[in-house]
């Protein structure tokens, strides 16, 4: 899954208008809630901050999830205009005013046992491609189809050197064979370079980034994020390109 932020630049009446969302999650994209204890648990995530740094536009947000375990409920809540909560597949349409922020959190209720679920928020507006925000939630004690099948563990090391110029090395580890993807983003959340999604065996991996984007152009100095996703786990680190 990719976190994609699209920037639309349109020319109208001689003016450039920007449709741009800046995303600042107060949590990892893979959220982990308390272990199931035999009673109903209500877990509320930390806050996701989304700011409209472009033009005022009418947006529609809807949420989709993977199949929910029996006895689970999920909703997402915000405090924009009025404090409201929404269930999956029930869209919310509103006017997102320029330079304003929406604060969003997720409420997950489970009463029947441990489990895992994927969540996707879709932001739509006229004239721009959908912005998709992908998250997962699992309980601390979630296991797969057998007692010995656990979620793949991944680690993502700090790049070195850091700061760097002209290139840096990113190391990561997979404890099980799994589909993985590593993406580099700029500070605006725009994908700069992807190292593709593929099935990789368990082991240690190393990627050298030479400070270029997917088109081979050298990117400017600044802070960049590198994000590793494997199955239900996502890890994000920061690095600094200094020229």
Secondary structure as GFF3:
##gff-version 3
##sequence-region A 1 243
A	DSSP	beta_strand	8	12	.	.	.	ID=ss1
A	DSSP	beta_strand	15	19	.	.	.	ID=ss2
A	DSSP	beta_strand	21	25	.	.	.	ID=ss3
A	DSSP	beta_strand	30	33	.	.	.	ID=ss4
A	DSSP	beta_strand	41	44	.	.	.	ID=ss5
A	DSSP	beta_strand	48	52	.	.	.	ID=ss6
A	DSSP	beta_strand	57	65	.	.	.	ID=ss7
A	DSSP	beta_strand	72	78	.	.	.	ID=ss8
A	DSSP	beta_strand	84	87	.	.	.	ID=ss9
A	DSSP	beta_strand	92	96	.	.	.	ID=ss10
A	DSSP	beta_strand	101	110	.	.	.	ID=ss11
A	DSSP	beta_strand	116	125	.	.	.	ID=ss12
A	DSSP	beta_strand	131	139	.	.	.	ID=ss13
A	DSSP	beta_strand	154	156	.	.	.	ID=ss14
A	DSSP	beta_strand	168	174	.	.	.	ID=ss15
A	DSSP	beta_strand	178	186	.	.	.	ID=ss16
A	DSSP	beta_strand	191	200	.	.	.	ID=ss17
A	DSSP	beta_strand	203	209	.	.	.	ID=ss18
A	DSSP	beta_strand	222	230	.	.	.	ID=ss19
A	DSSP	beta_strand	233	241	.	.	.	ID=ss20
###
